[in-house]
Amino acid sequence: MPQKVNTVRKGVQTLFLPTSSFTTTLVSMNFYLPLEKETIAQYSLLSELLITCSADYPDYLKLNYKLSDLYGADIQSSVSKVGDLLCVKFLASSINNNFAIGNENIVEQSVKLLLDLIFRPKTVNESFEETDIKREKRKLIDRIKGELNEKRVYANNRLIAEMFEEDSYGAFRLGTVETVSSLDGKALYSAWKKMLETAFVRINVIGQSQPLDVYDRIDEELKAYDRRKITDITKIAPLTKRQEVKRVTEKMNVSQGKLVMGFNAPFGSDEDSLSATVMSDIFGGGPYSRLFGNVREKMSLCYYCRASIKRNKGFMTVDCGVSEENAQKAEAAILEQLEVMKQGGFTDFEFSSSVKSLKDSLSSYRDSQNAMDAWYTLKIAEKEVYSPEEIGEMLDKISREDIISAAKKCFYNTVYMLLPDKENG
């Protein structure tokens, strides 16, 4: 049966996932905000800033000492796009209390530390300190530049930007170098306050038992803020269809070309659109897939070729590494294989191999608390929150007709090519 989500108060939910498979307990606080191009950089920088210092731990050295006292507890943060929402995540992971000397309450102390970092940051006159901002700006800008230099990641980001040119989903999840560089302490303080006032909050706890009073403590912290305008987590719009395919070609000093194709795809809840996951995997998942077996192996048109789908935003992408002379041939061959899917031309072996592979992948979520937390982070807008194992059971009920129907709902939207610049290379 679906996982039980509890409501503490309006805009604050909790989800407890009991497991005895780990020696640690993970507690994550997930703040869901509207995905806006103008504020992504603010929250990307803020998420890093908040976990490095606070009013009680004004520098990372003191914070690190505290983490060491908690048997090496770990504090992390991240930002991610979840449909039309931006999720700002803060999590604490610490050993279970029965492993501490004298059963010391390490889990609750770790949660208290996490809340201190989030709710009592190091600020002066409603502004974060410039020294701390400069440090975190430098680190974040290095991360942004690192992803720009990784051309496969860069090409996929460029496709998303072009597909969602009029939608905030097209913005890079960390912001840009320019927007990060322009942020100051006042802007970050305003973003911090807005997050606590307007975010929809989900607290995930994964471990042997729930920390005593953790939800009450978090609720008490949030009571200090005016939370009458909470983010609506249900408003998520799929990718808009195009009348004709958008084509973008860029040339750079690269040795291998990148071809990335975007498609409108089925959109909706797990129950409504799960067949699209199987369809995408048969189309371009593992070595049993149509793209791997035909475009890569038989036709030798690309170095790699893989499809992936985002059902919570209604699109599918195919990315592959190609030589310039094979780019258009590869594009045509990929579209041909999608037509094969629409006509039901995939084999029983491809179908069964895909289902088995997906079920194996789903079962692996139980091997990691972080993976489990990431899974449930994406399920914020689902009416029924299913576990990976439950989704695996649903896969057995999907038919060939379901897959064909899902394929027929895919329409070519945008293509981005990154090709070698031979003139200036």
N, C-alpha and C positions, 0 to 999 in steps of 0.2 A: 504494500500500500504506500501511497505518497508520504514523503516526510512531513512531519507536523511543524508548521510555522506558527509561532505564538506572537501575538501583538501585545506589547507592553503598554503602549499608548499610541495615539495617532502618529503615524510616520516612524514608528520604532518597532522593529520585529526582531525576534530571536529564533535561532535554529540550533538545536543541540543534536549532535551526531555521536552517539555513544560507540566507542570502540576500545577494545583491550589489546589491539595490535601494536600499540606504540608505548614507549616509555615516557612520552611527552604529551602535554596538552597544548593545543593551539587555540587561541582566541583571536578572532579578527573583527575589527569594526569597519564596516563598509558604508561610506557616505556616497549616496547616489545623487548627482546633480545634473541639471540640463547640460547637454553637450553643446558648448558654444565656442566658436573659434577664438573669440576675444578673451576667454578665461582659461583655456587649456594650459597655457604656459604658467599662469598664476598657480594653478593647483599642482602642476608637475613640480614646480620649485617648492611650493609650500609643503608638499608631502615629504620631501627630503629634508627640509629645514626643521620640521617638527620633531623628527626622530633623532636629531643630533645634539639637541640641547633643550633646556627648559629653565624655568625660574629656579627650580630646586637643583638642577644639574646644568649650570651655565656653560660648561664646555664638555667636549666628548670624552675627555680623560676621566672626569668625575662620573659621567654616565657609564663609561666602560667598567669602572671599578664596581659600580652598583650591579651591572649585569654579571660580573664575575662573582659577586657575592651571592647572586641568584643561580649559582651552579652553571654559569655560561648561558643564561637565558638570551634569547634572540629577539630583537625588535626590527621589523621591516616595514617598508611602505612601498606603494606602487600606484600608478594611475592606469586605467584601461577604459576602452570604449565598449559599452554594452548597449547595443542598439543606439538609441538617441540619448543615452545617458553616459555621463562620465563617472566612473567609480573611483573614488579615492580610498584606498585601503591602508589600514594600519593593523599590524598583527604582532602578537607576542607569543612566543613558543618557549616553554620551560618544562623541566622534568616534573613528572608526577610526584606528588607529596610523599608517597610511600618510599621513594628512592632517596629522599633527603634525610640527613641526620636528625633523628628525633622526630621524624614526620613533620618537619617544619613546613609551614604553608607557603611553598614557593609559588604555586600557581596564582594564588590571590595576590601575592606581592608583585608578581610580574604584571598582572592585570592593573593593579594600582599604579605601577610605574608607567604603563602604556597610557592610562588615563591622565596622569600628570603631564606627560609629554604633549598630549593632544589638547587638553583643556587649560593648562597653565604654561604657555610658551614663554620664552625669554623675550620680553618686549619692553620698550621704553616709550612713554607718551603715545600709546596706540600705534606703535611702529616696531617692526622687527629691526634688529641692529645690523648696520651696514657691513660690519666685519663678517658676521655669520652669513649674510646674503651673498657677499662676494665669493666666499668659499664654496657655497652650494651652487651658485651660478656657474662657476668654473667647472665643477664636476658635471652639471647637467649639460652644459654646452659641449663638453667633451663627449658625452653620450650621444647627443644629437649628431655631432660631426661623425662619430663612429658609425652610426646607422646610415648616414649619407655616403660614407665611403664603402659600405658593404652593398655592392651594386644590385644583388638580387633583392635585398630588402628595399633599397632605394627604388627599384623599378616597380615593385608591388605598391609602395607608398604613392608613387606617381600615378599609377593606374587608379587607385582609390581617390586621389585628389581630382583627377579628371572625371571620373564617373560621378562623383558627388561634388561637382564644382559649385553648386548652389546650396549645398547642404553641409552643415558643420561636421558631419561624419567624414568629410574629405580632409579635414585638418589632421596634421601629424599629431600623434597622441602625446608627444612631449612638448609641443610648441615649436617655434622656430628660434634660431640663434638670435634674430633681431628682437623678437618679443621677449625672450628671456632676458636679454641684455638690458631692456628698457624698464624692467620691473624695479620698484623701490619698496622700502619698508612699509609705507602707508598703504600701497596697493595690496601687498601681501596680507597685512592686518585686516583690511576690508574683506578680502577673499576668505580668510580664516573665519571671521565672524559670520559671513554669509553662509559658509559651509555648515557651521553649527546651528544656524537659525533655519535654514531652508532644506537641507539634505534629507532625503529619505534614508533611514539608518537600518541596516541589517547586521546583527551580531551573530557570528557563527562560532560555536564552540565544538571542538573535535577532541575527544579524549575519553578517559575512563569514567569521569563524573564531572558534573557542572561545578565550577567554583562557587562557593557559597556567596550569595548576595551580589554576584557580579552584575546581574541585570538591574537590580535595584540601585546599585552604585552608578551605573551608566545612566539610568533614568534620572537619578538625582542630579548628575552633572548637566544633563540637557535641560532640566527644569529652569536653569538660570537664564535661558535664552528665549526670545520671542519666536515661537515656532508655529505661527498661524499660517505661514505661506510655505507649505511643504511641497517639495518637488513631486509632480505627478509621474509615477513610474510606468503608467500604462500607455502613454502617448509615444508610440514608436511607429514611424512610417517607413515602408519598404522603398527600395530604389525605384525611381520613376522610369518608365519605358521611354525609349527614344524612337523617333520616326525613322532615323537612319543612324547607322553606326558612327560613333565619333572615333576619329583616327588621329593619333598623336605620335610623332616620331622625333626622337632626340638623339643627337650624336655626341659622343664623349670619347675620351682616350681610354677605351676598354678593349681587351683582347677578345672577349666573347660577348656576342649580342644577347639581349634579353627580350623575349616576347611575352607580354602579359595581356591576357584577354579577360574582359569582364562581362558577365551575363546577369540579366534579371533571373531570379530563381524563386521557388516557393518560399512563402513567408508565413510564420505563425508559430504556434506552440509546438511542443514536442509531439503531442498526439496528432496534430493537424499536418505536420510537415516532415515527420521523421523519415518517410520514404525518400525524401530528397537527399538525405544523408547517404543512404544506400546507393541511390542513383549516381551521386557525385563520386562515390568511392569506386563503383564499377567503371565509371567513365574515366577517372584519372587518379585512383588511389594507389594501391600497392602494385607489385609486379604482375598481378593477374589482370590489371585494368586494361581497358581498350587503348588508352593513350600510350601506356608503357609497351604493350605488346605490339602495337601497330605503328604508331608515329615514331617511337624511339627505336624499337628493335627491328621490325621488318623494313621500315622505310628509312631509318637512320637519319631523320630530319632534325633531331635535337639531342643535346647532351643529357638533359633531364626534362621531365614533363609531368606536371602534377596539378590536379584539380583540388580545390577546397571550397567549402560552402559556409556562409554565414546566414543561417535561417532567421536569426533575430533581426536581420536588416534586409533580408530578401535579395541576396546576390551570391554568385559563384564566380570564382576566378580560376584561370589556368595560367600557370607560369612555366616557362621553359627557357633553357639556354640554347641559343641557335647561332649559326654562322649567318652573316648577312645574306649570302646567296640562297640560304634555305628558309629565311624568315617567312616569306609569303607562302612558300610551299607548306611549311609547318602549320601556318594559320589555316590554310585550306583543308589540310588533313585533319586538324582538330575539329573543325566545323563538320567535316564529313562524319567523324566518329560520334558527334553529338546527334546527328541525324540517324545514325545506326541505333543509338539509344532510344530515340523517339519512335522508331519503327519496331522496337523490340528485338533487335538483332544481336543482343548480347547472349552469351551462352549460359547454360545452367551451371557450368563450372565457375564462370566469372561471378555469377550471382551468389552461389554458396560460399565461394572463397571470400567474397566481400563481407558477407554476414559473419563468417567465422572471424575474420580479421578485426572487424569492428567490435565484436563481442570480446575478443581478447584484449583489445585496447581499452574498452570500458572496464573490464575486470581489473586492469592495472591501476585504476584510480585509487583503489583501496591500499595500494602499496605506499602511498605518500599522503601525509596530512595536507601539505601545500596543494597537491593536485586535487584532493577532495574539496578543499576550500575554494580553489579556482572554479571547480565544477558548479558549486552552489552559488558562487558569486554571479555567474551568468544566468541563473534561474530566477532572477529577481522579479520579472514580470509574468512568470508562469503562474497560472491559477492552481495547478497541481505540481508540486515539486517532487519529481521522480529521482531516485538514486540511479547511478550508472548501471547497477545490476537490473533494475526495473526497466530501464531503457533497452538493455540487452535482451530481456524477455520479449519486449515489444517488437524487436527486429524479426523474431521468428514468425510473426503474423503478417509481415509485409509480403505482398504478392508481386508477380511480374507486372500485372496491370497497374499496380500502385507506382512502380518504378517508371513505367512508360508514361503514365499520367504526369509524374513529376518532371520527367525530361521534356515533355511537351510544353511545360510552363516556363522553360528556360529560353530566353531571347537574347541575342547578341546585342551588347550595349556599347562597349568601348574597347579599343585596342591601343596598347602603348608599346612602342618599340624603342629600345635603347640600342643603338648600333655604333660600331667603331667609327671614329672620325679619322678617316684615312688621310685627309688633307692636312690636318693639324696634329695628327698623332705622332 
